[in-house]
Amino acid sequence: MLLRKSSARTRGGAAAAEMALVMNFIMVPLMIGLWEMGRVIQVTQIVADSAREGARMAAQANTINQTGTPTQIMTSVWPNPTQAPNVKAAVMQYLSGAGLSRLTYSDVDVTFAFLDSPPGFLPGATEPFQGVKGQLFSVRVLIQDTVANGDALKTKCLWTALGLVRPTSVEFTVQWRILVDETFSINAVLPSNNP
């Protein structure tokens, strides 16, 4: 009987050692990989939502600024409150608000393009304000690792730099239509009460 108790204790120690090996070499890397992959999916969704936000801005074509004067929507203007609203600024504001605040303007590429030429469209137009109502366009947002920006994805978007999941770029393209208002005129003559 004493041999069985001694044998059971030895086997229990072997199970603990096997569990330690499985945890260290299989489960921990698997958990870290799942964690990193979850972050890549989250970053992809944030980039997709930022492209939609940029397309919403571009769809306006024109807006009214703080002083009440009409302002044309541009594709990209260096961020400055005194300059025209632009698609890239809307994308960058969304990325920053969603937690990717370490990205700089040079890390993110925003491309705007018209996809059709309806009547009234000016050939060669490249800015959102030049579109006509109902015109189809696309907005593409790309974050790409290059030598110039120093691994924007790995160091500025992902949680760890372990490298189990190594995407080189995250991009999303959205298609939208210009929703510019129809031109209208205001009758400045007030009706009179005289019959």
N, C-alpha and C positions, 0 to 999 in steps of 0.2 A: 504494500500500500504506500509506503513511503516513496517508492520509485515513481508511482503515478503522480503524486503531488509535486515532486521535483520536476517531472517531465512537463506537467501542466504549466508550471511557472516558467520554464524555459521556452515553451511554445508561446506564452503570452508576451514575453519579451521580443520574440521574433516578429509577432504581429505588429507590435509597436514600431519596430525598426522598419518593417515593410511599409507601414502607414507613413512614416516620416519620409521615406524615399519617394513614395507616390506623391505626397503633398509637395515636396520640394521640386521634383523634376517633371511632374505632369500637371498637377492642379494649379500651382502658382503661375506658371507661364500661361496656362489656359485662361485663368482669371484676368491676368494682365492683358492678354490678347483681346479678350472680350471687352474689356474696359476701353482699350485703345480703339477697337473697331466701333464701339458705341459712340465715341467722340468723333470719329470720322463721319459717321452717319449724321450726327448732330451738326457738325460744321457744314456738311453738304446741304442740309435742310436750311440752315441759316443763310447760306449763299443763295439758295433758290428763293427764299423769301426776300432777300435784298434785291434780287433781280426783278421780282414782282413790284417791289416798292419803287425802284427806278422806273419801271414801265408805267406805273401810275402817275409819276411825275411827268414823264414824257408825253403821256396821253393828253394832258391838259393843253399842251402846245403854248398857251399863253395863260398868264395869271395876273392877279392884281397885287402889287407890292404893298408895303406898309404905308406908303404915302398916298395910295389910291391910284397910282398910274399903272397902265398895262405894262407887263414885263414878259419878254419872250423866254421860253424855256430852252436852254442850251444842253448839249450833250455833256460837256466837261469844261468847267472853269475852275481855276485854282480857288479853294474855299476862302471866300471873303464875303462878309455880310453885305458889302456895298455892291457886289457884282450880281449878275443874273442868277436866278435859281437854276440848278442843273441836275442832270440825271446822276452823275457820279457822286455829287454831294449827298443826294438822297440815299444812294447805295451805301456810302461810307457812314452816314448817320445810323442807318439800320444795323450795319455790321457792328459798330461800336456799341449801340444800345443792346444788342443781342449777346454781348460779351467778348467780341473779337476786337477789343479796343486797342490792342498793340499793333494792328495793321496800319501801315501808312499809305498815302495816296499812290506811291510808287509800287506797293505790293499788289494793288488791285487794278485789274484792267477792265474797263467798262466800254463796250462797243454798242453803238446805236446804228441801225440800218433800216431803211424803208424796204419793204418786200414786194410792193406793187406800185403801179402808176395809174391811179384813177384820173378822171377828167379834172383839170384844174391844177394838177401837180406840176411843179416846176422841175424839169429835168436837171439832174445834178444836185438837187437839194440833199443836204446831209444832216440838218439840225431839226429837232422836233417841232420847233415853231413854224417850219416851212411846210409841214404836212397839211393835208386837207381832211375834213371830217370823214371818218370811216376808213382811212387809209391804214393798211396793215404794216406793222413794223416789228422789229425784234430788239431786245436788249440782252446782251450777253455779259455776264460777270465771270471773271476768271481770276483765281488766286493760284499762282504757279511758282514753284521753287526754281529759281535760277541763280546763277552766280551773282548777278547784280543785286538782288534783294536779300541774299543770305538766308536761304531756307525759311521763307515766310510761313509755310505750313507747319513745319516741324517745331520751330521755335516760338511762333506767335499764335498758332491755332490749336495745336494738340496739347494734351495734358502732360504727356511724358515724352522724353526723347529716347526711349529705349529702342525704338526702331523695329518692333515686331510687325507693325503695320506702317508702310512707308508710301503714302500717296504722293505723287509729284505735282498734282494739280487738282483743284476742285473748281468745276465750272457749271454754270446753268444758263440756259437761254430760254427766254420767255417771248411769246408773240402776243401782241396787243393791237388795239386799233386807236387811232387818233380820235379824241372826243371833244375837239375844239367846238366852241359854241358857234352857232350860226350868227352872221352879222345882223344887226338890227338897228333901227333908228327910233328915237324917242320923240314923240309929238310934244313940243314944248307949249302948245296952245291949250289953255285950260278951257273946258266947256263952260258956256255961260248958262245962267238960269233963265234968261229971257227966251220966251217962246218965239 
